């Protein structure tokens, strides 16, 4: 299973909320943070926090996130 980056967020909290919403809808998702283990949180400003889903779930995940953002 290949994972695809579908969104980048400015904070880990935003990414985790989106991840939880996808998981609640039955879409497996994963948050990708900086590789420093949180030791350098300022890197999130430059790099962002990614939201990954399986390549087979990309269309559904994007649709769900767009619906949630429009609500």
C-alpha positions as CSV (number, residue, x, y, z in Angstrom):
1,X,0.0,0.0,0.0
2,X,1.5,3.3,-1.1
3,X,0.6,6.4,1.0
4,X,-0.1,9.7,-0.7
5,X,0.3,13.2,0.9
6,X,-3.1,14.9,0.5
7,X,-2.8,17.9,2.7
8,X,-0.3,20.0,4.7
9,X,-1.2,21.8,7.8
10,X,0.5,24.6,9.8
11,X,0.1,22.7,13.1
12,X,0.1,19.2,14.3
13,X,-3.2,19.7,16.0
14,X,-5.0,20.6,12.8
15,X,-3.5,17.6,11.1
16,X,-4.5,15.3,13.9
17,X,-8.1,16.6,13.9
18,X,-8.4,16.0,10.1
19,X,-6.8,12.5,10.6
20,X,-9.4,11.7,13.3
21,X,-12.2,12.8,11.1
22,X,-11.0,10.6,8.3
23,X,-10.6,7.7,10.6
24,X,-14.1,8.2,11.9
25,X,-15.3,7.9,8.4
26,X,-13.5,4.6,7.9
27,X,-10.5,6.0,6.0
28,X,-7.1,5.0,7.4
29,X,-4.9,8.2,7.7
30,X,-1.6,9.0,9.2
31,X,0.0,12.3,10.3
32,X,3.6,13.0,9.2
33,X,5.4,15.4,11.4
34,X,9.0,16.7,11.4
35,X,11.6,14.0,11.9
36,X,13.2,15.6,14.9
37,X,10.7,14.0,17.3
38,X,9.3,17.4,18.2
39,X,12.6,18.7,19.3
40,X,12.4,21.6,16.8
41,X,8.7,22.5,16.6
42,X,9.6,25.7,14.6
43,X,10.3,23.4,11.7
44,X,6.5,22.8,11.4
45,X,6.2,26.4,10.2
46,X,8.6,25.8,7.3
47,X,7.8,22.2,6.5
48,X,4.2,21.9,7.7
49,X,2.6,18.7,9.0
50,X,1.4,16.2,6.4
51,X,-1.7,14.1,6.2
52,X,-1.2,10.8,4.4
53,X,-3.7,8.3,3.2
54,X,-3.5,5.1,1.1
55,X,-3.5,5.7,-2.6
56,X,-6.7,3.8,-3.0
57,X,-8.5,6.2,-0.5
58,X,-7.2,9.5,-1.9
59,X,-10.4,10.6,-3.8
60,X,-12.6,9.7,-0.9
61,X,-10.4,11.4,1.7
62,X,-10.1,14.6,-0.3
63,X,-13.9,14.6,-0.8
64,X,-14.5,14.1,2.9
65,X,-12.1,16.9,3.9
66,X,-13.6,19.3,1.4
67,X,-17.1,18.6,2.8
68,X,-15.8,19.1,6.4
69,X,-14.1,22.4,5.4
70,X,-17.3,23.7,3.7
71,X,-19.5,22.9,6.7
